Amino acid sequence: MGNAESNAYQNHLSRFLPEEQSDIDGLFDTLSGSSGSSGAKNAKAAKKTVTLEALQAHTREPLPQPMTARLYNGMKSIDLPGKSSGPSEQIAKEQFVIFMSNLLKGNADEKISIIMRMIDKTGGPLKGKQIREFTEDLITSVIHVLSYRKELKGWSLENTRDSSSGVKALASELLSELKLPDGTKPVGTQLLEANFDQSVIGDWVYRVPQISVFLSVVIRQGLHVLHSLPDQTNDILNLVPHCKGIKGRGVVSLFDIPAIIYINSHLPAEMQHKWQLLFSSRLHGESFSQLCAHIVNKGPCLVIIRDLDGFLFGGFASHSWEVKPQFQGDNRCFLFSVFPTLAVYTYTGYNEHYMYLNHGQQTMPNGLGMGGQHGYFGLWIDSDYGKGHSKAKPRCTTYNSPQLSAKEDFTLDALEVWAVGDTPESAGVGKGKKSILDVDPQAQALLEMAGKSRQSEGLREPMEEEEGDDDEN
């Protein structure tokens, strides 16, 4: 018994670096020392155990209590060779270490039996609604613990949209990858009432990496273990991008934290570390000239729109916006929806109409567009600011996106543009950056011929984007 148990334990322990082992040992000692049983101090160190009460006491503030109970059930589900029959209500060190090893270092097969017990103590088969509750708990816990640990990198629950609808939207998007054994994806009531066995959920965890990443964040930050040690994957490091340009400006972003996490995961890896606010209609006014002045030549960026019906949607531009009568960008561009559904729509290969920006010309459409074709964009903001359309019958040809706005022709309520990744060296008026009308002399000439003033003349101030940091930590 002892050899089998110690071999399994040592194999799992060996996955951790010496400093990681020390961190795990310290956490277990803390938890087992606070278990509260009167005889605990007289027990041998090797026989120390952790109770649910001790775990709850340790995580009372950093984690919502339902998630603590799920972690405890996951630890308790670890079967040890030779362990006396009957479920124990206390966690042995071997169980604790194997739990950490499987969830933080294991593959999908090693994680799945624990996750099954975290979803339901009986271990399944599980109904879709149980998986949904678990997924929503997991996302809620990630937001809660990152906020508590001040790891939201300049974002906060105060400067972003309320996350409650975003939690449900992200959970629904992740659950949309659940497949029945015959390969079909159930939806709606069918999904909630369907039964899923371990192999199906294992396949889901394998194909939806966010589940493993979120669990790792909950364990590392919730239990405060291995949170500052080298074994941090890029998935975790860039889970939330650093936020720049919003601090102290009294703006609440159109994005919520779940949407930020989800959209950021679809950006090219080299652009996931930072978002910087370039334009907000509430800060800079409702003007197409203002919009152009703040986004041209500023590098790849995200545009997000709210229409008057409350729908939230937008697109990722993989290149700097340029004012010209041709399409631009490449196949990394995508369109997305944030509310009422959360989804990303990537290129189809049908055409190369990725992104388009034109202003002040008589012969071509003037406005900002992504996907589709002139007069029939997947996303269009007219230069007559405030009007736009999202046309898809039934789908946008470039991105396979449905109609993103509540009505095909919509009225704009609010708009934001966020630069992603590092700012290009050419950006910034103070560094030789030309205004939109300098870049396009034809547009300037046409305006002057029409007797219109150069509205962007007063918009040439460099963006005061507090490079000093909006980070909380």
Helices and strands as residue ranges (DSSP letters): H 2-13, H 18-33, G 40-42, G 45-47, E 49-50, H 52-59, H 65-76, E 91-92, H 93-105, H 108-119, E 126-127, H 128-148, H 164-175, H 188-193, E 195-196, H 198-207, H 209-217, I 218-222, H 234-237, E 242-244, H 257-265, G 269-271, E 274-280, H 281-284, H 288-295, E 301-307, E 312-317, E 324-328, E 334-339, E 343-346, E 355-358, E 367-373, E 376-382, E 387-389, E 409-420, G 429-431, H 436-439, H 441-449, G 455-459
